[in-house]
C-alpha cells in the first residue's frame, strides 16, 4: 500500500529495517550498561549521594526550590516583556513606512546576531556603571535584559514570518471591503497567524527557560543550575546526583510548557473551526467581491 509521501516497503526493506532496529536497540542497551557500570565503579550510585533528595526536605527547601523560583522569575519577566516587544517589532518590519520598517529591521538584526550571553554581560556592566541597582539585583536585571533583547528579536521574525505565510487573498479581500491596515492586521491577519506561530513561539519560550542557566554560570545569578552547583559541594561532591535532579526538573518544566502549548493550539484550531473565526482565503475573496458589488458581473 502506497501513500502520497512514500511507497510501501518491500520484503527486503522490511528485513533491513528490522535488522537496523535490533542493532540500534542493542547499541543503546550496551551504551546504557557502560554508563551504569562506569558510574557504579566511580561510586556515583551510592545511596549516600542520592539520599538528600529522597529523605528530608533540606536539599529542596534550601537549594532546589529557591533556585527554581529564581529561574521561573527571570523567565517569566523575560517572556512578559519580550513577547509584546517582539510582536511590535515584527509588525513594524511589515510597515509601509520606510522610517518605521528600516529602524525595526536594524534593531532586530542587530540583537539577533549577538549571543545572549554577551548581552547579559553588557547588561551587567551597564547596570553597574550607570544605574543605582543594588549588587544583589544586578544579575537578575542583566539576565532579563539579555533574554529580552535577544528573544524579542527572534520573536519579531517569527511574527513577521507567520503573517507573511498567510494567503495574500486574505489581505486583498479585506482591503477590497474597505478595511484599513490596522484593522486588517488586528482582525484578519493576527488571529490566524497566532495559531500558525504558536509552535515556534513555544520553542522560543523553552529557549528562554533554559538560557536562564547562563546567568547562573557566568553572572552569579542564583538560579536552578547555580543552586545545583552549590548543593553538590555541600553534600560531598555528589555532582552527578545534583545535576541529574536538576536536569529532570528542566525536562519536566519544558515538557509541561510544550504540552500546554499543544493543548492550546488544538483548542484554538477547534474554536476557529466551530465559530468560523478564521476567514479562509476563498471566503475572503468572495466577501471582497460581494462588498465591492462585483458579484453580479
Secondary structure, DSSP 8 states (H G I E B T S, - for coil): ---SS-----HHHHHHHHHHHHHHHHHHHHHHHHHHHHHHHTTTT-HHHHHHHHS-SHHIIIIIHHHHHHHHHHHHHHHHHHHHHHHHHHHHTT-S-HHHHHHHHHHHHHHHHS-HHHHHHHHHHHHHHHS---HHHHHHHHHHHHHHHHHHHHHHHHHHHHHHTS-HHHHHHHHHTT--HHHIIIIIIHHHHHHHHHHHHHHHHHHHHHHHHHHHHHS----HHHHHHHHHHHTTS-HHHHHHHHHHHHHHHHHHHHHHHHHHHHHHHHHHHHH--S--HHHHHHHHHHHTTGGG-
